[in-house]
Amino acid sequence: MTIRSELAGSPSKQQASRFSRAALGRAGRAALLATGRTPVPDAIEPIVQAHRVHHPQADLALLARAYRVAEEGHRGQTRKSGEPYITHPLAVTMILAQLGADTTTLVASLLHDTVEDTEVTLDQVAEDFGPEVAYLVDGVTKLEKVDFGAAAEPETFRKMLVATGDDVRVMVIKLADRLHNMRTIRHMKPASQVRIANVTRDVLIPLAERLGIQVVKAELEDIVFATLHPEEYERTGAVAGGWTDGVLAPFAAELGRQLAEAGISSAVTVRPRHLVSLHRVMIKRGAGPDGAGLRPADFGRLLVVVEENADCYAVLGELHTCWTPLPGEFKDFVAAPKFNLYQSLHTAVALPGGEVVEVLVRTRRMHEVAETGVVALGDPRTDRQGAAEDPEDRTDPARPGWLARLLEWQQDTPDPDAFWSALTADLRDDREITAVTEDGTTLHLPAGASCLDAAYLIGEETGHRCIGARINGRLTALSTELRDGDVLGLLTAPVGEDSGPDPEWLEYVRTPAARLAIERRLAAGPLPAPAAERLPAAGAPVPAAPPAPPAAAPADAPELPGAAVRLARCCTPVPPDEVTGIVLRGEVVAVHRAGCPTGTRMLRGGRRAVAVRWLPGGAPQWGYRATLHAEALNRPRLLADLTAAISGEGVSIFSADVEPPRQLRVRHSYTLELADAAALPAVMRAMLRVSGVYDVYRPGGPEEVPVRAAAAPTGAEPAVPGPVTGAAGAAGKRDDSGTAGVRPSWGIHGGSAVLSESTSRSIQG
């Protein structure tokens, strides 16, 4: 189905269409007279014809009544183009009829602007057409700028999304409404064109993709492309216009003959790429503006439509038997549908001449859903026809999971600007991945999501208590991005030992739900430390828990008296480090070392910086935490010697990671708990004295001049603890780039070294 070719083509193409408006009118009148049905207004006869293709028993009287109410209400109103306003609801309804929307949706579409722009009230719509139509009309009705000001657009989208959660047809009508407005965008002022095109690109197109309505998405993409980048659009259009198909059509005919000989009933067609898709291919291939460098097969793909699911795999067998399949190009979205209900087999084969052709294989039902998404599922409030007859149909008519997640976090963002930013960020990447926890739970996450996002998806408390993760059996950082198909295990602190999230976690998370949960906990301030549990003797009264020891704040921000201050764990500042305060939501101040990369990114992202000062005698309730990296030549017992050196200074190890050796070198990372920050230089020198260690330094801060232990006078301490380099430094220099991004092979947590991961912490997920 191609909406654009039937509605948005040039006048000559419209005249060449199978049914002109006049022809449709004559055919409609003849059909009605022959069947004895009540004639409908001429203006909606094309809509009736398109609607009857999908719904032969549609209630024409209801459609006719809705049109008369809309026409009377909009009478005298005109659009920017000068056309009567009623042409807009008619065009929107025609789009929906071609998509196959049900009668209720078409009735609501005809009336979708009446409550907003005419004297018709929502109560009148409910009385005349029922509460279902009224709900759909109300869902797409904009909020008044006079009441909401600049927040009107974000709040209107919030209102539509909430309504979509109960009935997805609200968003379907909105997408059709935007599609017609984009077709006529040339009548708007240039500034308005850019604003509307940007909103369409950032919000409406991703929503069309997530609802699976590909025909609407493709046309919206092309119009936005033409509006925002007219020169590139013209060049890409010229490249597409110069394409002569000497590869795809002959191969389609050959494949069709091969499938017929194999007894597989199929329809093989060539699907040319729309302009945005072709432009992406040109960028991928590094093609010139005239298309030089493109291969003939880059202009389109082959689509094979069959009858049964089993036929999809039979076609795949013929393809891979008769032609050479390309490794890594096969994807099975039939057994594992995409998050937007899309199902197809994808493969690519090499032809004898060296050309590579991409092929899509799907059933007729899959094709309907691939083109029109949720519209093909019918009325979401009733069971789909034929669902019980096809047990292999994996499309789910229930509310999509991504929408459920979106509705959850939007409730926690009352601020319109914050909601709009979170919405556009959530929709920016329309790809989704699937991860599986070690206990078999399936997690659906946006592409780019980290282990922390997965932890918060399982549960907010699970996220707060998360201290580590395993991906495919290997320990990894919480910030590691998940890939499709990863098996995830989460290491969590025991219940009651939640120290809360770190401010830098905000840099790791991708999902708004995780971000909001972290910001809420940070705004609430530090949690009280749990009292130790003691079992009283039989019959003895339960003793009261001892009071927590008093603690003085380690630092304060003079500009924000009374603000909660947290020491960032990305750079682990300790006195007398030079530090910067960064204001988070809830007036929480995160203290970063000057030059900390994470702090720098937060400041560049618009966070406010404030001055912070260390307080004499102040210290966190449970001491300072400082992270040290030790670069060494790998040898047996290195771990034991380093941990012994640290323990010999009376310092507790909170966590440690060891990266895989690289060219005989290895990096150990330790997070220490210090009762007194002044002990840090002595610990660094003790680590440096371990045989094979040639560099000890603190990550997360600015580069500093290495300080050799031998050069320091007895009893002297460096003013600011920085890198310490030992005599082994000549054997090799620190190479941050060499091990960046390498996943640690194992870890120790909670103050004791353990090689068995199962004993370090409770494992969840």
Secondary structure, DSSP 8 states (H G I E B T S, - for coil): --HIIIIIS-HHHHHTSSS-HHHHHHHHHHHHHHHT-----GGGHHHHHHHHHH-TT--HHHHHHHHHHHHHHHTT-B-TTSSBTTHHHHHHHHHHHHHT--HHHHHHHHTTTHHHHSS--HHHHHHHH-HHHHHHHHHH----HHHHGGGHHHHHHHHHHHHHHH-THHHHHHHHHHHHHHHTGGGS-HHHHHHHHHHIIIIIHHHHHHTT-HHHHHHHHHHHHHHH-HHHHHHHHHHHHT---SSHHHHHHHHHHHHHHTT--EEEEEEE--HHHHHHHHHHHT--TT-TT--GGGGEEEEEEESSHHHHHHHHHHHHHHSEE-TT--EETTTS--TTS---EEEEEE-TTS-EEEEEEEEHHHHHHHHHGGGGG--TTS--TTTTT-TT-----S--HHHHHHHHHHTT--SHHHHHHHHHHHHS---EEEEEETTS-EEEEETT-BHHHHHHHH-HHHHHHEEEEEETTEEE-TT-B--TT-EEEEEE--TT------GGGGGT--SHHHHHHHHHHHHH-------------TT--------------SEE-TTSTT--EEE-TTT---TT--EEEEEETTTEEEEEETT-HHHHHHHHTT-EEE--EE-TT---TT-EEEEEEEEEE--TTHHHHHHHHHHHTT-EEEEEEE---BTTEEEEEEEEEESSGGGHHHHHHHHHTSTTEEEEE-TTS-----EEGGGS-TT---SS---EE-GGGGG----HHHHTT---SEEEETTB--S-GGGTSEEE-
